Amino acid sequence: MIRVRYLSALCSEATLQYIFETSTRKPQLAAQKFHRLLAEGMGMLASDCTVETYSIIPVVRRNHSRIWWRLPGEKSRGVQYRYVPFINLPVLKNLGAFLAYFFSNIFWLLSGRKDQRVLICDALNPTLSLAAIAAAKITGRKCLGIVTDIPGMMVTSSESRQTFTGKLYSVVTRSALARFSGYILLTEAMSAVVNPKNRPYIIVEGLVDMNMSSVENDLTKKASPRVILYGGGLFAKYGVENLVLAFMKTSDPNTELHLYGSGAMEKDLGTYSAQDPRVIYHGLVPTNVVVNAQLEASLLVNPRPSSEEFTKYSFPSKNMEYMASGTPTLTTPLPGMPPEYKPFVYLFEGEDPEQMARKLEEVMSQSAQDLHEFGKQAKAFVLTHKNNKVQAHRVLEFARLTMGNKIHIPSVS
């Protein structure tokens, strides 16, 4: 039996819903979903492990008026959720969280000296990372870092490059990254950047919710007019502008482009909608709303440019989510995408608006039945090979090997 303490900003779905409804700026849902699926996957392996989270709530003073946070623990889908109490003020929040993580983790690691205990940590949160690494070092235990982005690589505006806070975050996070006992990475290319000491690592490019197997993608319930859907960050750097311009070059009056999410391009979408009413922006909405929209869409699109440097270090969670919905996916040929996925997605052959427009029209010229069958094959693939229980089992086996000081296990499941 292995005991896992999962350190991140992960909340239960009920707590996240409260934060979503009461915050002026909404929390990042993609990160929440990734960590929840992995934690719940471990929760399904009750005969092999126990998992509890110890989370710092994803709010800051400028986004939420509540000052004092002390939430009760809760249990959901095999995961015990615990939350760090904190004062929601600059500096005090981070300092208090660091001390809480440091002392709580030391106590937890020492309380079961004969148990196999391991910390699994969101490596992109420097407050909890540094505290967890220090606690693990003092107690002689292992701390594994989950790296879902490269600090400084996912910059989406020139302004964020200039902020002192942004630069400080990158420096501190990169310093912490080099100190983990092992790594859970999205792509092989990440290791050269975040793992300078060549410590053990495993590739988990993504995971999907096992429960999607019971969610039917019904051809008779597809939206009319037909919908091409994008959900995610609304940034030109992510290819969203090219996607919108490409769609506006298509001619089918019975097809619409629906966009969900937030980002710098929000202000531009109204202009595009005025030029072409088929372009419809729905804002940032809860995950269940997006999932339902994906089921009703005819095609899901990820236009992220494959030539950008950061794409070597990412495999977008939206691709996994798209495929699990059973609606077909059209994506750019991202370098971080393993070859085994390519038979199950449509691929853009060029990434300027003209080329993308041609591909959109080519794919959408297929019959509704053919599109539906292609989407079903993709769903079967990810639910069989990449569901969160399968991926969680691989992570636990990796943790056991790391605690035994073995080399990393193969990156292909």
Steps between C-alpha positions, in 0.01 A plus 500: 500500500637840399376819665492811284469860607405708196607865532348758266217753476253218436149541643201271508245576230265654757769734638616593151143587406481737799827668401388524138172667596651747751829602334532804276761311295440130459751226589678306225278201434746299286750465787222411743371231268843344439580473872150382592503222242839375615403513869167327431681238293711423806183493706371219278801289596393459862668159534835654396498846653333770705501857375435825679540849361636796693409804299537874502175648366554669157398853599693824550390831651439677170264220389308426819379719787506225763797551736506199734485153347466190710299233322405162646635181348278300269508168320400441139561209261757334721699819562529666841519878448673717759559875470771730632353781717629842396450876511423620148741795497823545299810348663302371799329238285824362357694517824222331697452235232874425491514445875181291499629278219846465654395393850192303396698300244778423747242372750320296233820344366628414849167367630528184293868408500426141399259601222587572140421871496564745219421863425373577150514870435387755240849617405372829358394627842827616662351560847391143551786352292778649713324402823439144379854451370645621832268274702589199285873567533484531878301176536690303235187451289430560130322798345388466138423807289221518244610738223221604266671810352846650476525824704551793264399300191125553518513881489195634322562873492793737477380664821543184707860476383576834665345451842732457795263245653503290186879500481532416870250215463702348213830526687368349825302227323794394284718485810248272672461284189860379519452360852229235465572129552324419172271647238163440337528675161275561203766451231847352464643841403414637845762288674796686348362830634366415845711199595866612488611224739341228284284365778225241442201614293191370327302641207127542563394717210140514617210306639124480456213440738396133512144616562482634143443139389142532624441836329333444165592706198166484320499586131131594517575768762758695300440873482347660195649709344809282527762615752879510480621555857815632666540508878808636677726802529403780263841615383637563152808303607276195537379532140154629590524806274601283204212264577245782502639652179504156338141431595389836363642393163269196490166541328252260661218709655386197701823466700601714799825543693443499877778611735525446878766631738679819594806694393631805321289434188168532683472866396562411134233233474220755509654668195524170316143408594379833360675418171375140493206405726601134468783573747351468850684555830353338812745626764663303780252243629515198736654178366170312483357765268796464262476120508131512404581743219772264373247217481269713288773632268592340168874576520742607775807703402840568652688756285812528722794575262735204470800724423500681838784399731268428793308230310791260548428513870124455499226262406183705544247350739230627267602239240441224755171656607393543139573137413323367810182683399457286186479806275782498240807717554689713248840610628836627388779236491647595836853368558406392852223272370609132500460325160244256644241782508523600135269234351224628728505873420473715188813708440540845350745481207584871520444760766431832329133606473469397134632150560300457818183611322550234233546231761191612692293476185652164406423344837152651525414375149485146638168353598379540857516122538863479386603779738314329781669164438845661493430669832385170654830335406698778668288469813557124516876549466544752783252333734677166459862612514504846665226499762584641842506161673755362251717812521476514880617138518804590290579795730475279811731240345741779418483626859585152628796475264620845603484410867714199413743727312435325167529668160189644334245262352420515125313809388259315271224310674 
